[in-house]
Amino acid sequence: MAIELGPTGQLARVTSIDAHGTRVCFKFPNGTVGWFNQVGQEVKSYAVGDVLLIAVDTGNQRVEKMPMDTWPDESWVGVVKIKLPDITIIESGGRFRTVPTTTTLCYEIGNTVQAGDAKGVTRVLSEQPISYIELPAVDDQVVERFRLTCEGKRDLSFDDFGGLPAVVDRARELIEVPLQKHEALSEIRARPIKGVLFTGAPGTGKTLLARIIAAQSGAEFYEISGPEIFSKWYGQSEDLLRKLFAAAATHEKSIIFFDEIDSVAAQRSDESHEASRRVVAQLLTLMDGFTSQTNVVVIAATNRPQDLDIALRRPGRFDWEIEFPFPNEHDRIDILTKTARRRKTCGSLPHRHIAGQTAGWSAAELAAIWDEAALLAVADERSEILEEDYIGGFERVSRYRSQSRSVSSTGART
């Protein structure tokens, strides 16, 4: 097969153009800037934001216009400040960034979002803005608010987790056993398990299983949602991490759980914000600082493991991974049966029928059936969920789910 190889060079993005359209200023992905003059030829039409290939071919300098999706669009986290029909302004890392307004994803002013310079907002992380810690120093009260209280762990057991028995067994082996048998493992000089990475789609039970293991093993549980770790004060994010790890180490056994770890410890690059690079470096230092006496296991959850900084996946850090798949039919029957126990129901319910109709559903989507069923029961002035409510709840969630995926697929084709 014959192919024609085009020129090679460096990608650049147009940042400004003079009034005559002859001098074009550009920026490389690493931040280096430059310019070129269009002379000796018909002036080409460029626009701010265009992606160019700047190449040197057999001694001749060439500039080629490239598709927009060739530009490396790194993701970052920020808070939406202004949303206009064409552009959105997001505050990220103490500065304002302008991105194109996304029409395929619903987000509002004040939302904490993940975005890219070219793609715009790609994900809503929270409806609330990033929670900045307003204190000049991190004290015990700030650290304590990340610890799950006894009330938060009360009555949690493995009977509350439906399906995925292999996942549960592996998680208990990697987390519960080392916490319970810490001294025995130290005696035989086994390498301590410091970090375990939970991966899988949202709603597959990553956070719930971590809480159950903490409750059943008697471990203290510190839960940190990714964006919560960032502070507007220089160095305070690192200070908070240090104090969280220090507090966890004071207990007989502890679990530190990072939800949405990809929003905190994304792959570092030349364009990464300084605060993000410092947080990743501090997290690596703390995990490397575990001693044989430290009975702490760090769990991190993400649905985008490919975005994590590669240093976090090295031996002695998050080198153990457990994938949470979507439940199969047997798992879905188990999930529906167990979640039914926490509701007031009447009569036999068709769990097997519903499970057969919900292939590809997450545990969270299955649990949502009960919320809709309860609304239907109350609307008809019943104090118990009947079979008709149960089926109606399934139909409602199924309809909402289909609409959501239709919007997502439309956006993917756009």
MIVEX-411454 format. One record per residue (C-alpha): x, y, z; residue in one letter; residue number from 1. Coordinates in pm, whole numbers. Layout:
<vexvos>
      u      v      w rest  nr
      X      Y      Z    a NUM
...
</vexvos>
This chain:
<vexvos>
      u      v      w rest  nr
      0      0      0    m   1
    144    338   -100    a   2
    126    627    141    i   3
    225    992    122    e   4
    399   1124    434    l   5
    331   1487    507    g   6
    562   1728    689    p   7
    645   1681   1057    t   8
    704   1950   1316    g   9
    557   2106   1629    q  10
    195   2192   1702    l  11
    119   2551   1797    a  12
   -195   2752   1869    r  13
   -263   3101   1730    v  14
   -282   3357   2012    t  15
   -311   3686   1819    s  16
   -300   3834   1467    i  17
   -214   4192   1370    d  18
   -460   4421   1193    a  19
   -320   4336    848    h  20
   -330   3962    908    g  21
     39   3925    823    t  22
    202   3878   1165    r  23
     73   3571   1347    v  24
    167   3508   1711    c  25
    149   3153   1847    f  26
    217   2940   2154    k  27
    357   2585   2179    f  28
    205   2334   2428    p  29
    501   2384   2665    n  30
    424   2757   2690    g  31
    696   2884   2455    t  32
    571   3164   2230    v  33
    674   3293   1888    g  34
    554   3461   1572    w  35
    591   3452   1195    f  36
    524   3695    911    n  37
    333   3594    600    q  38
    546   3732    316    v  39
    604   3650    -50    g  40
    274   3470    -89    q  41
    -96   3521    -69    e  42
   -182   3592    295    v  43
   -365   3298    446    k  44
   -662   3344    673    s  45
   -596   3239   1033    y  46
   -807   3293   1344    a  47
   -718   3309   1711    v  48
   -734   2956   1849    g  49
   -640   2781   1522    d  50
   -403   2485   1555    v  51
    -95   2500   1330    l  52
    183   2261   1237    l  53
    512   2451   1220    i  54
    754   2238   1024    a  55
   1099   2260    870    v  56
   1110   2049    553    d  57
   1447   2024    369    t  58
   1542   2365    498    g  59
   1211   2530    409    n  60
    989   2659    685    q  61
    624   2559    643    r  62
    305   2633    832    v  63
      6   2404    791    e  64
   -339   2445    946    k  65
   -438   2135   1147    m  66
   -770   1999   1282    p  67
   -866   2137   1623    m  68
   -866   1792   1786    d  69
   -491   1750   1723    t  70
   -413   2002   1998    w  71
   -325   1826   2330    p  72
   -617   1933   2547    d  73
   -517   1871   2912    e  74
   -799   1856   3166    s  75
   -813   2078   3475    w  76
  -1061   2158   3753    v  77
  -1227   2489   3830    g  78
  -1547   2674   3926    v  79
  -1782   2821   3665    v  80
  -1806   3200   3709    k  81
  -1976   3322   3389    i  82
  -2166   3121   3126    k  83
  -2250   3288   2794    l  84
  -2392   3129   2478    p  85
  -2046   3115   2315    d  86
  -1790   3119   2598    i  87
  -1765   3013   2962    t  88
  -1529   3171   3216    i  89
  -1391   2933   3480    i  90
  -1176   3017   3781    e  91
   -901   2758   3816    s  92
   -595   2781   4036    g  93
   -650   3148   4113    g  94
   -686   3265   3752    r  95
   -968   3293   3500    f  96
   -973   3067   3194    r  97
  -1200   3104   2890    t  98
  -1338   2793   2716    v  99
  -1608   2739   2454    p 100
  -1953   2685   2605    t 101
  -2058   2319   2591    t 102
  -2416   2261   2476    t 103
  -2422   1882   2525    t 104
  -2356   1895   2901    l 105
  -2570   2077   3157    c 106
  -2373   2292   3402    y 107
  -2444   2612   3591    e 108
  -2260   2904   3749    i 109
  -2101   2787   4075    g 110
  -2052   2424   3964    n 111
  -1712   2261   4013    t 112
  -1623   2121   3672    v 113
  -1352   1939   3479    q 114
  -1266   2116   3156    a 115
  -1014   2152   2874    g 116
   -908   2459   2681    d 117
  -1046   2330   2350    a 118
  -1324   2089   2453    k 119
  -1472   2313   2723    g 120
  -1653   2159   3020    v 121
  -1641   1778   3002    t 122
  -1773   1679   3344    r 123
  -1956   1829   3642    v 124
  -1769   1717   3955    l 125
  -2000   1890   4202    s 126
  -2293   2130   4196    e 127
  -2112   2326   4467    q 128
  -1792   2530   4417    p 129
  -1462   2389   4538    i 130
  -1460   2413   4915    s 131
  -1170   2636   5004    y 132
  -1047   2618   5361    i 133
  -1061   2971   5488    e 134
   -831   2923   5786    l 135
   -473   3058   5782    p 136
   -364   2725   5934    a 137
   -508   2375   5941    v 138
   -614   2271   6291    d 139
   -759   1953   6440    d 140
  -1117   2064   6375    q 141
  -1051   2095   6002    v 142
   -895   1748   5992    v 143
  -1178   1602   6202    e 144
  -1445   1698   5951    r 145
  -1297   1447   5707    f 146
  -1335   1160   5955    r 147
  -1648    948   5925    l 148
  -1818    941   6264    t 149
  -1963    637   6437    c 150
  -2308    746   6319    e 151
  -2186    742   5959    g 152
  -2056    386   5993    k 153
  -2334    246   6211    r 154
  -2495    -80   6096    d 155
  -2282   -101   5781    l 156
  -2205   -463   5696    s 157
  -2117   -674   5394    f 158
  -2487   -769   5374    d 159
  -2545   -411   5255    d 160
  -2326   -467   4949    f 161
  -2504   -657   4675    g 162
  -2330   -861   4408    g 163
  -1966   -861   4292    l 164
  -1852  -1132   4539    p 165
  -1507  -1162   4377    a 166
  -1454   -786   4417    v 167
  -1560   -799   4783    v 168
  -1331  -1095   4856    d 169
  -1031   -929   4691    r 170
  -1092   -599   4869    a 171
  -1114   -772   5205    r 172
   -794   -961   5130    e 173
   -600   -647   5034    l 174
   -744   -410   5297    i 175
   -920   -582   5586    e 176
   -666   -862   5635    v 177
   -358   -630   5645    p 178
   -537   -403   5894    l 179
   -640   -694   6117    q 180
   -316   -893   6081    k 181
    -69   -606   6073    h 182
    168   -748   6334    e 183
    167  -1095   6180    a 184
    255   -955   5838    l 185
    532   -745   5992    s 186
    667  -1052   6171    e 187
    719  -1240   5845    i 188
    857   -919   5687    r 189
    592   -897   5417    a 190
    587   -579   5211    r 191
    307   -367   5358    p 192
     10   -281   5139    i 193
      2     98   5138    k 194
   -238    187   4859    g 195
   -527     19   4676    v 196
   -690    174   4369    l 197
  -1063    117   4312    f 198
  -1151    165   3944    t 199
  -1486    147   3769    g 200
  -1778    350   3644    a 201
  -1968    583   3881    p 202
  -2228    411   4096    g 203
  -2061     68   4105    t 204
  -2012     72   4483    g 205
  -1652    187   4534    k 206
  -1722    428   4820    t 207
  -1977    200   4990    l 208
  -1739    -96   4998    l 209
  -1459    117   5145    a 210
  -1692    235   5423    r 211
  -1810   -119   5495    i 212
  -1454   -251   5525    i 213
  -1367     31   5765    a 214
  -1675    -40   5977    a 215
  -1621   -416   5986    q 216
  -1249   -395   6058    s 217
  -1294   -131   6328    g 218
  -1071    115   6142    a 219
  -1099    491   6151    e 220
  -1217    621   5813    f 221
  -1109    952   5659    y 222
  -1296   1038   5338    e 223
  -1174   1313   5106    i 224
  -1353   1414   4787    s 225
  -1096   1526   4531    g 226
  -1171   1901   4501    p 227
  -1204   1941   4880    e 228
   -829   1916   4926    i 229
   -754   2241   4743    f 230
   -709   2558   4945    s 231
   -666   2915   4826    k 232
   -380   2961   5075    w 233
    -33   2878   4946    y 234
     91   2548   5091    g 235
   -226   2477   5288    q 236
   -335   2184   5070    s 237
     -8   2007   5146    e 238
    -42   2095   5515    d 239
   -389   1943   5521    l 240
   -260   1621   5364    l 241
     23   1598   5617    r 242
   -214   1643   5910    k 243
   -465   1393   5769    l 244
   -196   1126   5739    f 245
    -59   1214   6082    a 246
   -406   1189   6240    a 247
   -471    854   6072    a 248
   -139    718   6201    a 249
   -234    790   6563    t 250
   -508    526   6557    h 251
   -461    152   6589    e 252
   -577    113   6229    k 253
   -707    362   5973    s 254
   -826    395   5616    i 255
   -778    715   5414    i 256
  -1016    723   5118    f 257
   -970    962   4824    f 258
  -1276    986   4599    d 259
  -1221   1122   4247    e 260
   -844   1096   4293    i 261
   -798   1188   3925    d 262
   -911   1544   4002    s 263
   -632   1577   4261    v 264
   -344   1371   4123    a 265
   -372   1399   3746    a 266
    -68   1340   3527    q 267
    184   1620   3583    r 268
    307   1816   3281    s 269
    468   2147   3193    d 270
    122   2303   3177    e 271
      0   2165   3511    s 272
    -80   2426   3772    h 273
    184   2464   4042    e 274
    -63   2386   4322    a 275
   -162   2057   4155    s 276
    203   1955   4114    r 277
    272   2033   4480    r 278
    -26   1825   4599    v 279
     82   1523   4393    v 280
    441   1552   4519    a 281
    319   1575   4880    q 282
     93   1271   4842    l 283
    385   1069   4701    l 284
    609   1177   4989    t 285
    350   1080   5251    l 286
    291    735   5103    m 287
    666    674   5082    d 288
    694    779   5448    g 289
    492    486   5583    f 290
    688    279   5834    t 291
    640    -82   5943    s 292
    455     49   6249    q 293
    205    251   6045    t 294
   -121     58   6016    n 295
   -285    279   5752    v 296
   -419    179   5412    v 297
   -490    446   5150    v 298
   -775    374   4908    i 299
   -831    588   4600    a 300
  -1133    568   4369    a 301
  -1150    680   4008    t 302
  -1330    604   3684    n 303
  -1037    744   3485    r 304
   -725    552   3598    p 305
   -545    648   3276    q 306
   -541   1012   3392    d 307
   -352    946   3716    l 308
      8   1059   3756    d 309
    223    762   3661    i 310
    431    797   3978    a 311
    128    698   4187    l 312
    117    355   4020    r 313
    474    258   4107    r 314
    549    -22   4360    p 315
    482     76   4719    g 316
    209    325   4629    r 317
   -117    244   4445    f 318
     26    -75   4296    d 319
   -284   -283   4382    w 320
   -593   -229   4169    e 321
   -947   -364   4201    i 322
  -1185   -310   3912    e 323
  -1557   -269   3987    f 324
  -1747   -395   3680    p 325
  -2115   -349   3609    f 326
  -2313   -622   3789    p 327
  -2423   -928   3597    n 328
  -2777  -1066   3625    e 329
  -2704  -1271   3936    h 330
  -2541   -966   4098    d 331
  -2840   -749   4007    r 332
  -3081   -993   4173    i 333
  -2865   -981   4485    d 334
  -2852   -599   4480    i 335
  -3228   -564   4438    l 336
  -3296   -820   4711    t 337
  -3063   -656   4960    k 338
  -3177   -301   4891    t 339
  -3539   -416   4930    a 340
  -3467   -512   5293    r 341
  -3419   -147   5385    r 342
  -3765    -55   5247    r 343
  -4113   -129   5366    k 344
  -4257   -356   5100    t 345
  -4559   -578   5065    c 346
  -4582   -916   4896    g 347
  -4346  -1092   4661    s 348
  -4154   -863   4428    l 349
  -4028   -959   4079    p 350
  -3655   -909   4139    h 351
  -3556  -1167   3879    r 352
  -3772  -1000   3611    h 353
  -3627   -654   3685    i 354
  -3273   -795   3693    a 355
  -3326   -945   3349    g 356
  -3427   -605   3209    q 357
  -3136   -404   3355    t 358
  -2821   -529   3182    a 359
  -2551   -262   3199    g 360
  -2709    -83   3496    w 361
  -2494     22   3790    s 362
  -2581    -53   4152    a 363
  -2671    315   4204    a 364
  -2917    305   3913    e 365
  -3077     -9   4055    l 366
  -3110    157   4397    a 367
  -3280    456   4230    a 368
  -3571    227   4137    i 369
  -3674    221   4503    w 370
  -3676    599   4531    d 371
  -3915    625   4237    e 372
  -4123    334   4370    a 373
  -4157    508   4707    a 374
  -4279    827   4537    l 375
  -4544    631   4351    l 376
  -4658    457   4670    a 377
  -4685    781   4867    v 378
  -4867    954   4581    a 379
  -5133    680   4604    d 380
  -5142    718   4985    e 381
  -4985    379   5058    r 382
  -4740    311   5339    s 383
  -4579     15   5162    e 384
  -4423    -43   4822    i 385
  -4629   -280   4609    l 386
  -4531   -469   4297    e 387
  -4695   -207   4076    e 388
  -4487     66   4245    d 389
  -4172   -140   4198    y 390
  -4235   -191   3827    i 391
  -4335    172   3785    g 392
  -4011    282   3954    g 393
  -3812     64   3715    f 394
  -3993    212   3415    e 395
  -3924    567   3532    r 396
  -3552    511   3591    v 397
  -3525    324   3261    s 398
  -3685    618   3079    r 399
  -3459    875   3245    y 400
  -3157    656   3176    r 401
  -3245    625   2806    s 402
  -3292   1000   2774    q 403
  -2957   1066   2943    s 404
  -2772    827   2714    r 405
  -2947    971   2409    s 406
  -2817   1318   2500    v 407
  -2467   1178   2560    s 408
  -2457    993   2228    s 409
  -2582   1302   2045    t 410
  -2301   1501   2203    g 411
  -2047   1236   2102    a 412
  -2157   1260   1737    r 413
  -2149   1640   1731    t 414
</vexvos>
